[in-house]
């Protein structure tokens, strides 16, 4: 039976591992930390259970990524509650826009942006429906090799022919949108709409409408319609259930096992080496790591594309995050649990802040009468690392400055936030590297600017990459889908099917 070693217990790696184990492969997951999930995991501090990075859980709709994943790995239910009021976006002029999962979104668009914006939203939803349908049925993108290309063309043509004629009518527009940015679809006179979309795309595509690919942007903006839920226990619940599925399907998840090298033989990855001195032989290795981390593990034997990487990422972002323990009395009844506060342009460095708060009903997230809250903003990696290496006092001052920026943004929607917080923990890119092992604290993956610029998952013979560095990029649903599609590609290689449970998963309230 083929032996598979997965480096890293992030969502992408665990998804691939659980599916491959269920299909009968010999699977071992090695995780340097003491719990799974990486940037989509939890950590505990002073009675609080915080989401480490990702806080918004989408894709839990019938036939969607998390539904497909659960069927593939044998998860029977996702513990949580559906979110109809998905998030509220706060504009600099004080206007609030609620992102609804149901038909109320159309009245919200009309009031916020006017009748002239509705055509944009009609385009967005038509295109998103087509793109999600296509993405859920095609093999891993981009195609790597002739076999992948043939499979892609065959399935793509089958999708066009066997779905309703609207797909064929949309084809010219989809072709054009594949090579142009989302900004081309936004009316020039609707600046409020543009600002709103730029802020939303920054958190879902890692860039704004000027650069975000139009097709990807349409799908990314569709998240509120795509089965958002509030998970009991927070985002780490997904990783915990996947790790459990790996074990139940016959695989192994080993913690405190940091991988220090990947060994090659005749140009093929054949084993991993660990800090504890244990080697794990493998027929296939799946790295749930960034390209920079993989390059370090391979050393001089890394493929040319990895060797050409700059020392630090020049595109993409780090994150500055505040983890707050909060007196629950400051939170209004029926308060929406996710908020985006737009302070001003440019949309980063505390000028655009995402806030998430634990549900009142989720007693495992905070002590009695308390709530766990996170505030986060995109940030450039370089200032943090330059100060950390040369000026520790300057680094501490920058931490204090960003803490103040995020608290000020949070108080716009939760007055009295500072006084209600009995715990304030800051996290910078330096912190993210220390606890998640991601090189330079680079998070969120590559900005989605062009469909043809995506990294392929197969790096070299015997070595695959999963996570937010490959298409479809950031978010739990996206990385899960990427891991599942790689598992399918591997099983096709061994001519083995993915097995499914007899019943579909449910969201259990």
C-alpha positions, 0 to 999 in steps of 0.5 A: 500500500502506498505510504503518504507522509503529510507535513503539517496538520493544516486544513489542506493537509488534513483534508488530503490525509483523511481522504487518502486514509479512507481510501486505504493508503498508509497515511502519517501526518507530522505536526510540529505543534501540539494541536492541529489547524495552523492558522485555522486552529485554536489556542488556549489562554487564561480560560479563553479559546481563541481562533489563531487566524481564520475566524469566518467559516464558509462552504457548509452548504449542500454540495459545497466544499465542506459538504464534499469534504465530509462525504469524502472523509466520513465526517457525519456532522459539523457542530455549529449554527448557520449564520444568516446575518453573516457580517456587517461592514462599517464605512468611513461615513458611518454607513453600515452594510449587512451581508445577508445570506438570504434575499434581504441582500438585494434590499441592502444593495439597493439602499447602500449603493443605489439601483445602478449597482444591482447589475454588478451584483447580478453579474457577480452572482451569475458568475459565482454560481458558474465558477463554484459549480465548475471549481467543485467538479474540475481537477486541480488547477492549474493543469500540470502535464498533458494528462491533467490538461486532457482531464481539464478540457474533458471535464470542462466541456462536459460541464458546458454541454450538460448544464443549462444553456445559460453556461454557453451564453455566459462563455464570452463574458467568462473568457473576458473576465478570466484576463481582466480585473474585477474593477472593469465590472464596477461602474466608475461613478459608484465609489462607495461600492468600489470601497466596499468591494475593495475591503471585502476582496482584501480579506477574500482575495488578498488584493483589491478590485484593481488587481483581483481577477474578475472571475475569482473576485466574483466567487470570493465575494459570494462567501455570504451565500455559501453556507457560513456557520458559527462553529461550536468551539471555533475554527479549530473544530474543523481541524480537530474533526479532520484529525479525528477522521484521519485516525478513524480511517486508519492513519496517524497524526503525530504532534511535536514532530517538526520536519527539518528536511525532505530527502531526495533520491534520483530527483524524487522525494522519498523521505522526511527527516525530523528534529527528533532524529526520526525519518519517515520513508514515503512513496508520496509527500504532501507539504502543507507549507508555504513555498518558502518553508518547502524550499528550506526543507529541500535546500539546494535540491529544490526545483528551480521555481522554489530556488527563484523565490525572493528571500522574503515574500514580495506579494501577499501579507502578514497579519497583526492580530489582537486577541481580547478577553472581554466582559460579555456585558459590553456586547449587545443582545443579538450582536452580529458576530463578524464585522469589518471596519473601514477607517480609510484608504489605503486598506491595510495597516489598521485602516481596515480591521476585521472583528470576530467575537465568540457566540454567547451560546458557545460556553467553551470559548470563554469563562462565564460572562466573558467573550473571546474577541479577535481584531485583525488587519493586513500588514506589510511584513518588512517593517516588523522584521526589520525592527525585530532584528535591529531595534527591539524597542522600535518593534515594541513601539510598533506593536503598541501603535497597532494595538491602539489602531485596532482598539480604536477601530473596534470601539467604533462598533463596541463602545467601551471595548478598552474598559471591558477587556481584561486580556489583550494579546498582540500578534505580529508576523513575528508571532505568526512565524513563531507559533505557526512556523510559516516563514516570515509570518506570511499568511493568506497565500498569494493575491489572486490576480490572474488565474494562470499565475496560480502555483501548481500543487505538484512540485516534483516527483513524489512531492505535492503542496497544499494549503493557501499557496495553491488554487483556490487560495485562502479560507478554510473552504478553499484549502479544504477543497485544494486538499481534497482535489489533490487527494483525488489526483493522487488516487487517480494516479494509483487508480483508486476511488475516493470512498463516500459515507452512506449519509450526508453530513449535517450542521448540528445545532 
